[in-house]
Amino acid sequence: MSLTTANNIHVKVDLSKCTLCKMCIAYCPTHVFSLIENRIVADSSKCIECYGCIPLCPSGVIKIEIS
């Protein structure tokens, strides 16, 4: 799930492969990720494009798209 920013940054989490390890929640300095109803939700409006979450995710389910 993702939200879109005015800068066209899209943080996406593949929920079908996410193991809910919550490493993204613990790592993100701007709190892009949260756990809502047992799913990781990404608020793209908070993303500062550090891209640290991508290699951090052990399941490789986080993607950032710029359009």
Contacts in CASP RR format, 6 or more apart in sequence:
PFRMAT RR
TARGET T0000
AUTHOR 0000-0000-0000
METHOD contacts of the structure
MODEL  1
MSLTTANNIHVKVDLSKCTLCKMCIAYCPTHVFSLIENRIVADSSKCIEC
YGCIPLCPSGVIKIEIS
1 12 0 8 1.000
1 13 0 8 1.000
1 15 0 8 1.000
1 39 0 8 1.000
1 40 0 8 1.000
1 41 0 8 1.000
1 42 0 8 1.000
2 10 0 8 1.000
2 11 0 8 1.000
2 12 0 8 1.000
2 13 0 8 1.000
2 42 0 8 1.000
2 44 0 8 1.000
3 11 0 8 1.000
3 42 0 8 1.000
3 43 0 8 1.000
3 44 0 8 1.000
3 45 0 8 1.000
4 10 0 8 1.000
4 44 0 8 1.000
4 45 0 8 1.000
5 44 0 8 1.000
5 45 0 8 1.000
5 47 0 8 1.000
6 45 0 8 1.000
7 66 0 8 1.000
8 66 0 8 1.000
8 67 0 8 1.000
9 44 0 8 1.000
9 47 0 8 1.000
9 49 0 8 1.000
9 64 0 8 1.000
9 65 0 8 1.000
9 66 0 8 1.000
10 44 0 8 1.000
10 64 0 8 1.000
10 65 0 8 1.000
10 66 0 8 1.000
10 67 0 8 1.000
11 32 0 8 1.000
11 42 0 8 1.000
11 43 0 8 1.000
11 44 0 8 1.000
11 47 0 8 1.000
11 53 0 8 1.000
11 62 0 8 1.000
11 63 0 8 1.000
11 64 0 8 1.000
12 42 0 8 1.000
12 62 0 8 1.000
12 63 0 8 1.000
12 64 0 8 1.000
12 65 0 8 1.000
13 24 0 8 1.000
13 33 0 8 1.000
13 40 0 8 1.000
13 41 0 8 1.000
13 42 0 8 1.000
13 61 0 8 1.000
13 62 0 8 1.000
14 60 0 8 1.000
14 61 0 8 1.000
14 63 0 8 1.000
15 39 0 8 1.000
15 40 0 8 1.000
15 61 0 8 1.000
17 59 0 8 1.000
17 60 0 8 1.000
17 61 0 8 1.000
18 39 0 8 1.000
18 40 0 8 1.000
18 59 0 8 1.000
18 61 0 8 1.000
19 58 0 8 1.000
19 59 0 8 1.000
20 35 0 8 1.000
20 38 0 8 1.000
20 40 0 8 1.000
21 57 0 8 1.000
21 58 0 8 1.000
21 59 0 8 1.000
22 35 0 8 1.000
22 40 0 8 1.000
23 56 0 8 1.000
23 57 0 8 1.000
23 58 0 8 1.000
24 32 0 8 1.000
24 33 0 8 1.000
24 40 0 8 1.000
24 53 0 8 1.000
24 56 0 8 1.000
24 57 0 8 1.000
24 62 0 8 1.000
25 31 0 8 1.000
25 33 0 8 1.000
25 34 0 8 1.000
25 35 0 8 1.000
25 40 0 8 1.000
27 52 0 8 1.000
27 53 0 8 1.000
27 56 0 8 1.000
28 53 0 8 1.000
29 48 0 8 1.000
29 50 0 8 1.000
30 46 0 8 1.000
30 47 0 8 1.000
30 48 0 8 1.000
31 43 0 8 1.000
31 46 0 8 1.000
32 42 0 8 1.000
32 43 0 8 1.000
32 44 0 8 1.000
32 46 0 8 1.000
32 47 0 8 1.000
32 53 0 8 1.000
33 40 0 8 1.000
33 41 0 8 1.000
33 42 0 8 1.000
33 43 0 8 1.000
33 53 0 8 1.000
34 40 0 8 1.000
34 41 0 8 1.000
34 43 0 8 1.000
35 41 0 8 1.000
42 62 0 8 1.000
47 64 0 8 1.000
49 64 0 8 1.000
51 64 0 8 1.000
53 62 0 8 1.000
54 60 0 8 1.000
54 62 0 8 1.000
54 63 0 8 1.000
54 64 0 8 1.000
56 62 0 8 1.000
END
